[in-house]
């Protein structure tokens, strides 16, 4: 890509002022329009050292309302960031609807400077590329406008700029030994850049190469590109669109119902339950300490029918854990802030750091169940979600996490009995709502949605465990046994 770039392009000062005078108010207007339409925007600046990223970012944001954007300068990972999957720090910085996030360097650091410095090995590159592709695809499919710039200069120009910076006391600190080494090996680094740009240039997230040797030319091209992208997106938002909402179940490629094959007659007597519970909780307590020592993160996801026993199972788990090392995340309908972000954002922000356990009482699978059935998302949204969820879980596992997903299964008659027990018990009546009864009327639809979810998202690395839940004692022990077995296996690996 870089071979064809003409770095001699320039613009006269008079013409520059004329074009900037037209572009700045245009950008300000388009920013307001995209904010009104609720479009999140991410603008990425990458480039060779001394290419002028900071100056160009500053030039761009001068035309924008400062209340509507945030600039992130991406340096080496902090200690906290190192304890999470590498994309975690970028998911947490994704903008809400109507806002702009500007990145001075980005997730491409992993493939560029860190790869050049051998911090990212060649074996890691394919997985990193895959994760970046899925990240950008998920964001753009979810409505984010993603604009990516690479500022290009020659080796000669880079050396001149480095020498100028190093020659002044006030700017000497900006030139490092690594910068000078990059200039000496400019051709090798340029080949690396070209490879990355080529592999990550996509229809939904294309690269724009900026000829940056003439700063005025670069500024005009950047603002023109942003303005054109804003205008095109605004045009799309104004065009009439069909919003298809259909939780249809016409998939013929699925096997017979998974849930109908579950043996719900399994039982456990109280004496056996108490004996196993005590032994398993003792094991889990020891395993928790070993997980922390080895910095292994754990994600435990609980789904199931209303009154299926999720809370009871989670309670028996957490009684064995150090409260400083786990978090229980109850998931309800998204609040205003969560709705203003990509639907996976609120789960990424709650993922555990290394050595800790995150327990989710209901999860990201709401997208393909309640949101699908109740029409809270479009058909395209929930159909796309299976792949997006699998990708997220794979990224967690690639980072080293143990991911277990439990479906607590009961039959319709057992649910009705538990609902009545809750209604008749003053201490539990708060657990039952009119919505719970309404959801029962759609049992068959939810059953089909769950079957499809289990088939499409149970993987070797992040399996679904169906828990026979008509007997609460049996269910609780199965959950504990599964967790203990998985953690022992992970620690032995």
ABEGO torsion letter per residue (X at the ends): XAAABBAABBBBAAAAAAAAAAAAAAAAAAAAAAAAAGBBBBBBBBEBBGAGAAAAAAAAAAABBAAABBBBBBBBBBAAAAABBAAAAAAAABBBBGBBBBBBEBAAAAABAAAAAGABBAAAAAAAAAAAAAAAAAAAAAGBBBBBBBBBBBAAAAAAAAAAAAABAAAAAABBAAAAAAAAAAAAAAAAAAAAAAAABBAABBBBBBBAABAAAAAAAAAAAAAAAAAAAAAAAABBBBBBBBABBABAABBBBAAAABBAABBBBAAAAAAAAAAAAAAAAAAAAAAAAAGBBBBBBBBEBBGAGAAAAAAAAAAABBAAABBBBBBBBBBAAAAABBAAAAAAAABBBBGBBBBBBEBAAAAABAAAAAGABBAAAAAAAAAAAAAAAAAAAAAGBBBBBBBBBBBAAAAAAAAAAAAABAAAAAABBAAAAAAAAAAAAAAAAAAAAAAAABBAABBBBBBBAABAAAAAAAAAAAAAAAAAAAAAX
